């Protein structure tokens, strides 16, 4: 038993992972959603086409099951660094492109960079943290939304002052400058030995450390989580992509719409940290029930918003939506880590993440198509509410996996 030190070095690794996610996700997703209106205006593309530029960010979903093998072969830190560089190069290239097809290819490559970053971040956090993994991964994911909080207003300012092309080039440079040095300095570190007592999980690992158990993939509990993820992430992906356009269509200025997106990002930051704390202390059901309720609240308020036109209502909806998307990934990932153990986690995470990204890819296109056919987002919002009610129904059947640790054993 090693003596407990005043500062655990794993937190420096988490800081580096936080910054990586902040730039890759903040610029590649949050910042890019603000470019949908100017792209539509400049090229005359439909909402489905420009929404597809956001959704194609998730097109690399079929590669996610290979994340565990890539981490084992190249190392988590190298995978994150490669993802950062790929994201920056492709975003800069978008800024000089004129073809919709070329932009789609570049955005798909940016999605690959995001997957590389995501797989490395999750694996590296799992190496350093056991009992407090929920909090650690929540801090990493909070970086994504902190990126939205800081980079969305910056992206809007750059679009207004210099145009969307220069905005892409500047954001690409910032990705490299801010994200890469901390990863090279701190992100590649690994524990010198076994985890310290405050992080070690007392429950022994029950699975082979190298090969995922077939019984894990046949687990009904796992596939139930996948089903609820698909139903909830339709709202996540569809609403996040079209949030700014929906607000502007109700007569709100682009500047105020950008503020709404910033509120979403700020509350997502708070949601990630709050749910990370709760996930280490309470059961999976109540946390996911809270997430579904927040999603439904946001969708319901935005359904009412065009007729009401209240800025305050829009900001409340943006805040509820932010809390929901901030905590959603943390809730699911922490549950998988606790339920199946570290040895199974990388393998099952890749399968789960495939279905997650596949839904995030399809949702913006589907929502955009519904808008193009009806002229508003009401049909898309009703479809989102239907998916959320279905997820709430399935949650009633979500039992605790046989190997799951109780909250009392999971708290550090």
Helices and strands as residue ranges (DSSP letters): H 10-25, I 26-31, H 32-33, H 35-43, H 47-55, G 56-66, H 67-74, H 76-94, H 100-128, H 133-162, H 164-175, I 176-180, H 181-182, I 183-187, H 214-217, H 220-249, H 254-279, H 284-308, H 311-374, H 378-395, H 407-410
